[in-house]
């Protein structure tokens, strides 16, 4: 799945963003760069404006995104990061170890002895066991 597909929602540092689409861009040296247009809600307390911004794929991957609208633009000023809810980790299932060859042989011998004892108890005891 394409990470930068239009309409895809993602979160970066607790803030929701939506990718609007790509925009072609050529640098002054002639190099081609695909810019990603995204939208989000302004992070300034009390402002609920939706803004659109452009960024490169690298800056999106690193989480270096605009968090405020054009009216409240303040580069370098941090916003409080919303903490994610704690998710309980599931306990790993305890897997039984496979018995070793020696353990299998010992269990086999034990079963043979138990069978022999049961057979002897059903029948009259031989004299050599007294």
mmCIF file of the C-alpha atoms, coordinates in Angstrom:
data_MODEL
# 
_entry.id   MODEL 
# 
loop_
_atom_site.group_PDB 
_atom_site.id 
_atom_site.type_symbol 
_atom_site.label_atom_id 
_atom_site.label_alt_id 
_atom_site.label_comp_id 
_atom_site.label_asym_id 
_atom_site.label_entity_id 
_atom_site.label_seq_id 
_atom_site.pdbx_PDB_ins_code 
_atom_site.Cartn_x 
_atom_site.Cartn_y 
_atom_site.Cartn_z 
_atom_site.occupancy 
_atom_site.B_iso_or_equiv 
_atom_site.pdbx_formal_charge 
_atom_site.auth_seq_id 
_atom_site.auth_comp_id 
_atom_site.auth_asym_id 
_atom_site.auth_atom_id 
_atom_site.pdbx_PDB_model_num 
ATOM 1   C CA . UNK A 1 1   ? 0.000   0.000   0.000   1.00 0.00 ? 1   UNK A CA 1 
ATOM 2   C CA . UNK A 1 2   ? 1.250   3.466   -0.868  1.00 0.00 ? 2   UNK A CA 1 
ATOM 3   C CA . UNK A 1 3   ? 1.986   5.526   2.256   1.00 0.00 ? 3   UNK A CA 1 
ATOM 4   C CA . UNK A 1 4   ? 1.299   8.738   0.360   1.00 0.00 ? 4   UNK A CA 1 
ATOM 5   C CA . UNK A 1 5   ? -1.961  7.786   -1.370  1.00 0.00 ? 5   UNK A CA 1 
ATOM 6   C CA . UNK A 1 6   ? -4.544  10.591  -1.522  1.00 0.00 ? 6   UNK A CA 1 
ATOM 7   C CA . UNK A 1 7   ? -7.189  10.331  1.206   1.00 0.00 ? 7   UNK A CA 1 
ATOM 8   C CA . UNK A 1 8   ? -4.964  8.361   3.582   1.00 0.00 ? 8   UNK A CA 1 
ATOM 9   C CA . UNK A 1 9   ? -5.165  9.425   7.232   1.00 0.00 ? 9   UNK A CA 1 
ATOM 10  C CA . UNK A 1 10  ? -2.147  9.200   9.532   1.00 0.00 ? 10  UNK A CA 1 
ATOM 11  C CA . UNK A 1 11  ? -0.991  10.532  12.880  1.00 0.00 ? 11  UNK A CA 1 
ATOM 12  C CA . UNK A 1 12  ? 2.310   12.176  13.630  1.00 0.00 ? 12  UNK A CA 1 
ATOM 13  C CA . UNK A 1 13  ? 3.170   13.027  17.223  1.00 0.00 ? 13  UNK A CA 1 
ATOM 14  C CA . UNK A 1 14  ? -0.455  12.730  18.270  1.00 0.00 ? 14  UNK A CA 1 
ATOM 15  C CA . UNK A 1 15  ? -1.877  14.981  15.543  1.00 0.00 ? 15  UNK A CA 1 
ATOM 16  C CA . UNK A 1 16  ? -4.120  13.660  12.755  1.00 0.00 ? 16  UNK A CA 1 
ATOM 17  C CA . UNK A 1 17  ? -3.255  14.484  9.125   1.00 0.00 ? 17  UNK A CA 1 
ATOM 18  C CA . UNK A 1 18  ? -4.840  13.615  5.792   1.00 0.00 ? 18  UNK A CA 1 
ATOM 19  C CA . UNK A 1 19  ? -2.956  13.383  2.515   1.00 0.00 ? 19  UNK A CA 1 
ATOM 20  C CA . UNK A 1 20  ? -4.668  15.384  -0.232  1.00 0.00 ? 20  UNK A CA 1 
ATOM 21  C CA . UNK A 1 21  ? -2.389  14.453  -3.116  1.00 0.00 ? 21  UNK A CA 1 
ATOM 22  C CA . UNK A 1 22  ? 1.019   14.869  -4.771  1.00 0.00 ? 22  UNK A CA 1 
ATOM 23  C CA . UNK A 1 23  ? 2.439   17.993  -6.422  1.00 0.00 ? 23  UNK A CA 1 
ATOM 24  C CA . UNK A 1 24  ? 5.319   17.979  -8.879  1.00 0.00 ? 24  UNK A CA 1 
ATOM 25  C CA . UNK A 1 25  ? 8.191   20.320  -8.073  1.00 0.00 ? 25  UNK A CA 1 
ATOM 26  C CA . UNK A 1 26  ? 11.467  21.053  -9.869  1.00 0.00 ? 26  UNK A CA 1 
ATOM 27  C CA . UNK A 1 27  ? 14.334  22.551  -7.893  1.00 0.00 ? 27  UNK A CA 1 
ATOM 28  C CA . UNK A 1 28  ? 16.460  25.390  -9.267  1.00 0.00 ? 28  UNK A CA 1 
ATOM 29  C CA . UNK A 1 29  ? 19.180  22.907  -10.182 1.00 0.00 ? 29  UNK A CA 1 
ATOM 30  C CA . UNK A 1 30  ? 16.640  20.957  -12.291 1.00 0.00 ? 30  UNK A CA 1 
ATOM 31  C CA . UNK A 1 31  ? 16.128  18.080  -9.855  1.00 0.00 ? 31  UNK A CA 1 
ATOM 32  C CA . UNK A 1 32  ? 12.580  16.657  -9.647  1.00 0.00 ? 32  UNK A CA 1 
ATOM 33  C CA . UNK A 1 33  ? 10.958  16.300  -6.224  1.00 0.00 ? 33  UNK A CA 1 
ATOM 34  C CA . UNK A 1 34  ? 7.460   15.002  -5.539  1.00 0.00 ? 34  UNK A CA 1 
ATOM 35  C CA . UNK A 1 35  ? 5.859   17.163  -2.855  1.00 0.00 ? 35  UNK A CA 1 
ATOM 36  C CA . UNK A 1 36  ? 2.941   15.871  -0.792  1.00 0.00 ? 36  UNK A CA 1 
ATOM 37  C CA . UNK A 1 37  ? -0.012  18.132  -0.061  1.00 0.00 ? 37  UNK A CA 1 
ATOM 38  C CA . UNK A 1 38  ? -1.692  17.392  3.281   1.00 0.00 ? 38  UNK A CA 1 
ATOM 39  C CA . UNK A 1 39  ? -4.309  18.968  5.518   1.00 0.00 ? 39  UNK A CA 1 
ATOM 40  C CA . UNK A 1 40  ? -4.826  19.122  9.258   1.00 0.00 ? 40  UNK A CA 1 
ATOM 41  C CA . UNK A 1 41  ? -6.474  21.146  12.017  1.00 0.00 ? 41  UNK A CA 1 
ATOM 42  C CA . UNK A 1 42  ? -4.511  23.995  13.604  1.00 0.00 ? 42  UNK A CA 1 
ATOM 43  C CA . UNK A 1 43  ? -2.749  23.071  16.863  1.00 0.00 ? 43  UNK A CA 1 
ATOM 44  C CA . UNK A 1 44  ? -3.172  26.533  18.397  1.00 0.00 ? 44  UNK A CA 1 
ATOM 45  C CA . UNK A 1 45  ? -5.554  26.286  21.398  1.00 0.00 ? 45  UNK A CA 1 
ATOM 46  C CA . UNK A 1 46  ? -8.990  27.642  20.467  1.00 0.00 ? 46  UNK A CA 1 
ATOM 47  C CA . UNK A 1 47  ? -8.350  27.634  16.700  1.00 0.00 ? 47  UNK A CA 1 
ATOM 48  C CA . UNK A 1 48  ? -10.225 24.956  14.783  1.00 0.00 ? 48  UNK A CA 1 
ATOM 49  C CA . UNK A 1 49  ? -9.229  26.047  11.269  1.00 0.00 ? 49  UNK A CA 1 
ATOM 50  C CA . UNK A 1 50  ? -8.309  23.405  8.708   1.00 0.00 ? 50  UNK A CA 1 
ATOM 51  C CA . UNK A 1 51  ? -5.163  24.287  6.786   1.00 0.00 ? 51  UNK A CA 1 
ATOM 52  C CA . UNK A 1 52  ? -3.322  22.772  3.832   1.00 0.00 ? 52  UNK A CA 1 
ATOM 53  C CA . UNK A 1 53  ? 0.453   22.534  3.540   1.00 0.00 ? 53  UNK A CA 1 
ATOM 54  C CA . UNK A 1 54  ? 3.160   21.069  1.295   1.00 0.00 ? 54  UNK A CA 1 
ATOM 55  C CA . UNK A 1 55  ? 5.982   18.853  2.416   1.00 0.00 ? 55  UNK A CA 1 
ATOM 56  C CA . UNK A 1 56  ? 8.469   16.389  1.012   1.00 0.00 ? 56  UNK A CA 1 
ATOM 57  C CA . UNK A 1 57  ? 8.164   12.672  1.663   1.00 0.00 ? 57  UNK A CA 1 
ATOM 58  C CA . UNK A 1 58  ? 11.297  12.768  3.800   1.00 0.00 ? 58  UNK A CA 1 
ATOM 59  C CA . UNK A 1 59  ? 9.936   15.477  6.100   1.00 0.00 ? 59  UNK A CA 1 
ATOM 60  C CA . UNK A 1 60  ? 6.674   13.534  6.490   1.00 0.00 ? 60  UNK A CA 1 
ATOM 61  C CA . UNK A 1 61  ? 8.589   10.365  7.414   1.00 0.00 ? 61  UNK A CA 1 
ATOM 62  C CA . UNK A 1 62  ? 10.623  12.327  9.983   1.00 0.00 ? 62  UNK A CA 1 
ATOM 63  C CA . UNK A 1 63  ? 7.499   13.985  11.413  1.00 0.00 ? 63  UNK A CA 1 
ATOM 64  C CA . UNK A 1 64  ? 8.613   17.510  10.486  1.00 0.00 ? 64  UNK A CA 1 
ATOM 65  C CA . UNK A 1 65  ? 5.164   18.815  9.567   1.00 0.00 ? 65  UNK A CA 1 
ATOM 66  C CA . UNK A 1 66  ? 3.366   22.135  9.952   1.00 0.00 ? 66  UNK A CA 1 
ATOM 67  C CA . UNK A 1 67  ? 1.068   22.017  12.936  1.00 0.00 ? 67  UNK A CA 1 
ATOM 68  C CA . UNK A 1 68  ? -0.494  25.478  12.727  1.00 0.00 ? 68  UNK A CA 1 
ATOM 69  C CA . UNK A 1 69  ? -2.512  27.408  10.155  1.00 0.00 ? 69  UNK A CA 1 
ATOM 70  C CA . UNK A 1 70  ? -1.135  30.432  8.292   1.00 0.00 ? 70  UNK A CA 1 
ATOM 71  C CA . UNK A 1 71  ? -2.680  32.800  10.872  1.00 0.00 ? 71  UNK A CA 1 
ATOM 72  C CA . UNK A 1 72  ? -0.886  31.192  13.853  1.00 0.00 ? 72  UNK A CA 1 
ATOM 73  C CA . UNK A 1 73  ? 2.291   30.124  12.024  1.00 0.00 ? 73  UNK A CA 1 
ATOM 74  C CA . UNK A 1 74  ? 5.123   29.946  14.607  1.00 0.00 ? 74  UNK A CA 1 
ATOM 75  C CA . UNK A 1 75  ? 8.141   27.907  13.483  1.00 0.00 ? 75  UNK A CA 1 
ATOM 76  C CA . UNK A 1 76  ? 10.273  26.445  16.264  1.00 0.00 ? 76  UNK A CA 1 
ATOM 77  C CA . UNK A 1 77  ? 7.635   26.952  18.947  1.00 0.00 ? 77  UNK A CA 1 
ATOM 78  C CA . UNK A 1 78  ? 6.663   23.539  20.300  1.00 0.00 ? 78  UNK A CA 1 
ATOM 79  C CA . UNK A 1 79  ? 3.112   22.483  20.956  1.00 0.00 ? 79  UNK A CA 1 
ATOM 80  C CA . UNK A 1 80  ? 2.166   20.123  23.750  1.00 0.00 ? 80  UNK A CA 1 
ATOM 81  C CA . UNK A 1 81  ? 2.275   16.547  22.499  1.00 0.00 ? 81  UNK A CA 1 
ATOM 82  C CA . UNK A 1 82  ? -0.847  14.534  23.209  1.00 0.00 ? 82  UNK A CA 1 
ATOM 83  C CA . UNK A 1 83  ? 0.047   11.326  24.937  1.00 0.00 ? 83  UNK A CA 1 
ATOM 84  C CA . UNK A 1 84  ? -1.363  8.200   23.391  1.00 0.00 ? 84  UNK A CA 1 
ATOM 85  C CA . UNK A 1 85  ? -3.510  5.925   25.508  1.00 0.00 ? 85  UNK A CA 1 
ATOM 86  C CA . UNK A 1 86  ? -1.548  3.159   27.140  1.00 0.00 ? 86  UNK A CA 1 
ATOM 87  C CA . UNK A 1 87  ? -2.125  -0.173  25.515  1.00 0.00 ? 87  UNK A CA 1 
ATOM 88  C CA . UNK A 1 88  ? -1.780  -3.238  27.639  1.00 0.00 ? 88  UNK A CA 1 
ATOM 89  C CA . UNK A 1 89  ? 0.652   -5.718  26.250  1.00 0.00 ? 89  UNK A CA 1 
ATOM 90  C CA . UNK A 1 90  ? -0.673  -9.210  25.919  1.00 0.00 ? 90  UNK A CA 1 
ATOM 91  C CA . UNK A 1 91  ? 1.187   -11.835 27.847  1.00 0.00 ? 91  UNK A CA 1 
ATOM 92  C CA . UNK A 1 92  ? 3.028   -14.166 25.539  1.00 0.00 ? 92  UNK A CA 1 
ATOM 93  C CA . UNK A 1 93  ? 1.650   -17.677 25.381  1.00 0.00 ? 93  UNK A CA 1 
ATOM 94  C CA . UNK A 1 94  ? 3.799   -20.193 27.165  1.00 0.00 ? 94  UNK A CA 1 
ATOM 95  C CA . UNK A 1 95  ? 4.929   -22.729 24.662  1.00 0.00 ? 95  UNK A CA 1 
ATOM 96  C CA . UNK A 1 96  ? 5.887   -26.149 25.875  1.00 0.00 ? 96  UNK A CA 1 
ATOM 97  C CA . UNK A 1 97  ? 9.352   -27.221 24.871  1.00 0.00 ? 97  UNK A CA 1 
ATOM 98  C CA . UNK A 1 98  ? 9.625   -30.360 22.827  1.00 0.00 ? 98  UNK A CA 1 
ATOM 99  C CA . UNK A 1 99  ? 11.049  -33.220 24.848  1.00 0.00 ? 99  UNK A CA 1 
ATOM 100 C CA . UNK A 1 100 ? 14.589  -34.255 24.014  1.00 0.00 ? 100 UNK A CA 1 
ATOM 101 C CA . UNK A 1 101 ? 15.462  -37.682 22.660  1.00 0.00 ? 101 UNK A CA 1 
ATOM 102 C CA . UNK A 1 102 ? 16.733  -38.800 26.078  1.00 0.00 ? 102 UNK A CA 1 
ATOM 103 C CA . UNK A 1 103 ? 13.493  -37.668 27.750  1.00 0.00 ? 103 UNK A CA 1 
ATOM 104 C CA . UNK A 1 104 ? 11.431  -39.525 25.134  1.00 0.00 ? 104 UNK A CA 1 
ATOM 105 C CA . UNK A 1 105 ? 13.447  -42.701 25.707  1.00 0.00 ? 105 UNK A CA 1 
ATOM 106 C CA . UNK A 1 106 ? 13.082  -42.425 29.504  1.00 0.00 ? 106 UNK A CA 1 
ATOM 107 C CA . UNK A 1 107 ? 9.305   -41.939 29.175  1.00 0.00 ? 107 UNK A CA 1 
ATOM 108 C CA . UNK A 1 108 ? 9.092   -44.925 26.838  1.00 0.00 ? 108 UNK A CA 1 
ATOM 109 C CA . UNK A 1 109 ? 10.983  -47.123 29.306  1.00 0.00 ? 109 UNK A CA 1 
ATOM 110 C CA . UNK A 1 110 ? 8.763   -45.949 32.155  1.00 0.00 ? 110 UNK A CA 1 
ATOM 111 C CA . UNK A 1 111 ? 5.615   -46.835 30.184  1.00 0.00 ? 111 UNK A CA 1 
ATOM 112 C CA . UNK A 1 112 ? 7.050   -50.296 29.402  1.00 0.00 ? 112 UNK A CA 1 
ATOM 113 C CA . UNK A 1 113 ? 7.789   -50.928 33.088  1.00 0.00 ? 113 UNK A CA 1 
ATOM 114 C CA . UNK A 1 114 ? 4.273   -49.780 34.067  1.00 0.00 ? 114 UNK A CA 1 
ATOM 115 C CA . UNK A 1 115 ? 2.733   -52.097 31.456  1.00 0.00 ? 115 UNK A CA 1 
ATOM 116 C CA . UNK A 1 116 ? 4.834   -55.022 32.689  1.00 0.00 ? 116 UNK A CA 1 
ATOM 117 C CA . UNK A 1 117 ? 3.808   -54.348 36.286  1.00 0.00 ? 117 UNK A CA 1 
ATOM 118 C CA . UNK A 1 118 ? 0.135   -54.179 35.301  1.00 0.00 ? 118 UNK A CA 1 
ATOM 119 C CA . UNK A 1 119 ? 0.437   -57.458 33.393  1.00 0.00 ? 119 UNK A CA 1 
ATOM 120 C CA . UNK A 1 120 ? 2.115   -59.157 36.336  1.00 0.00 ? 120 UNK A CA 1 
ATOM 121 C CA . UNK A 1 121 ? -0.576  -57.944 38.745  1.00 0.00 ? 121 UNK A CA 1 
ATOM 122 C CA . UNK A 1 122 ? -3.323  -59.370 36.540  1.00 0.00 ? 122 UNK A CA 1 
ATOM 123 C CA . UNK A 1 123 ? -1.667  -62.798 36.483  1.00 0.00 ? 123 UNK A CA 1 
ATOM 124 C CA . UNK A 1 124 ? -0.165  -64.816 39.295  1.00 0.00 ? 124 UNK A CA 1 
ATOM 125 C CA . UNK A 1 125 ? 3.200   -63.477 40.466  1.00 0.00 ? 125 UNK A CA 1 
ATOM 126 C CA . UNK A 1 126 ? 6.165   -65.520 39.359  1.00 0.00 ? 126 UNK A CA 1 
ATOM 127 C CA . UNK A 1 127 ? 8.210   -67.067 42.127  1.00 0.00 ? 127 UNK A CA 1 
ATOM 128 C CA . UNK A 1 128 ? 11.431  -65.396 41.038  1.00 0.00 ? 128 UNK A CA 1 
ATOM 129 C CA . UNK A 1 129 ? 9.995   -62.008 41.997  1.00 0.00 ? 129 UNK A CA 1 
ATOM 130 C CA . UNK A 1 130 ? 9.606   -63.046 45.677  1.00 0.00 ? 130 UNK A CA 1 
# 
